[in-house]
Amino acid sequence: MPSPRIILVDGYNVINRVPELTLSLNEGLESARRRLALQVSRWRHAHPGVECLVVFDGDPRYAGTAREQLLAGVRCLFSKASHGGDDEIIRFVRNYRGEATDIVVVSDDNNVRNNSRAHGASVEPASFIMTRKERRSGARRELRDGGKAIDQNTAARIDRELRKKFGL
């Protein structure tokens, strides 16, 4: 039986990097969040058995308390601090390290991507969540960097350096 999968979506990063979602910002931030959650929900329906969590930076009005809500049936977490969503994603990945869970982080943010990789997660570009077609299990995984053109050797070197830095 395959391991359960968790997809962590860097909410505002994806909204600002995917043109179809960026357009929804014209209608306000709440509208953009709902549109992203709806897209994640569609993606999840095409990939049964995958748990999806969208992480957003916290709202300064709620500083000090993490907030969670359901949007379009998708769990959305607002970090405890504004600009803290990246730290929440990295903390989540670090806390699941060593468990039999396959975590995929969806973000184009280099800090999030590199730290997530260093803690054992796979990373995908922001555009990943816009595809709904399920992958075949035997398909060869390609390194995708959201247009960053980083090769596997460089990615491996970065992983080793970050593991060393964080004592992993």
N, C-alpha and C positions, 0 to 999 in steps of 0.2 A: 504494500500500500504506500503510495507516495506521501512524503511529508506535507503537512499543511503549509500553505504559503500565505505570507502577509505582504501586502503592498502598502508601503508608506509613501504618501504623496506630499511633497513640499508645496503646499497650497498656493501661496502667493507667487512663488517662483514659477510654477506651472501656468498660473493665470497670466503672468506677465511675459511668458516665453512662447505661448501657443496663440497664434493670431486669432483663431476662432473664439478663444476665451478672452483675449485682450479686448476685443470689440465689446464684450459685455460690460466692461468697466465704465462705458459711457452711461450705462443705466445705474451705476453705483456699485459699491463694493459688495453689498449684500447680494445683489443680482449676480455678480461675477462668482461669488462663493456658491450660490445655488446652481449656477450653470456648470461649474466644475464638479460639484457633487452629483449632478444628474449625469454627466459624462462618465464619472467613476462608477456610478450605479449601472450604466449601460455596459461598461467594460466588465464589471463583475458578473453580470448576467451571461456574458459570453465566456466567462471563465469560472464555472461553478467550483466551489470549495476554496476560493481565495478570499481571505479576509482583507478588506480595504480600510485604511485609516488615512484621513486627510489631516495634516497638521498645519495650523495657521499661527502667525505671530499673535500674541495676546493683545487685547484691547486695553489701553491704559486705564480705562474706567474700571476694569476688573483686575488691576495689578495685584499680584500676590496670590491669586487663586486660579488654578487651571480650570477651564470650563470645557465641557464636552456637550455636543448636541448632535442630533441626527438631522441631516439634510438629504432629502431624496433617498432615505433609508441607509445612508452612509455615515459612519461615525466620523465626526469632525472634532478635533481637539484644538483648543486655543491655548497657547502656552501661558505660563504664569506672568511673563513679562513681554512688553512689546519688543520686537526683534529677537524673541527667544525661540521661535519655531525651529530654527536650525539646531539649536542645542537640544530641544525636545526630541528631534529625530535621531540625533547622534546618541542621546541617552537611551532611547528606546532600543536602538540596534545594539548598543553596548550591553544592556540588561538581558537581551536574548542570546548573547554570545554563548556558544557551546550547547544550545538546545537543538533539538531536531526540527527546527523550523527554518524554512527557506524564506529569508526576508529580502525583498526587492525595494530599493529606494528610488523614487521617481523624482529627479531634480536635475537642473542644469547648473546648480551652484557648486563650484569646485570644492569649497570647504565641506559641504554636506557630502558630496560624492566621495572625496578622498577619505574622510573620516569614517564614513559608512563602510567603504571597502576595507579599511584597516581593521574594522571590528567584525568582518566576515560577511557583510551583506553584499548582494549584487546591486548594481546601479543601472538605471535606464534613463534616457533623456526625457525631458518634459513631454515630448511628442508621443511617447510610448502609450500614455493613457488614452490617446485619441484613436488608437487601433483597437478594434473589437474582435478581430479574427483570432481564434485560439491557436497557439503554436502547437506544432506536433512535438511530442515528447522526445523523439529521437533526433530532432533537428539540431544542427550545429549552431551553438551560440556564437554570435559575433560580438565583438567589442564595439559598443556604441557610445559615443561621447558627445552627442548633441552637436556634432560639427567641430569638435575640438581636435580631431585627427591625431589622437594619441594612440601609439601602437601598444601591443601587449607587453613588450619588454619594458617600456617606459612606465606603464601602469603597474607592472610587478615591482619595479624599482621604487615607485612612489609608495606602494603598499608596504614594502620592507622598511622604508624610512619612517613612515608613520607608525608602524608597529613598534619599531625601536624607540621612537620618541615617546610613545605612550606606554612603553614597557609591556607590550603584548607578545 
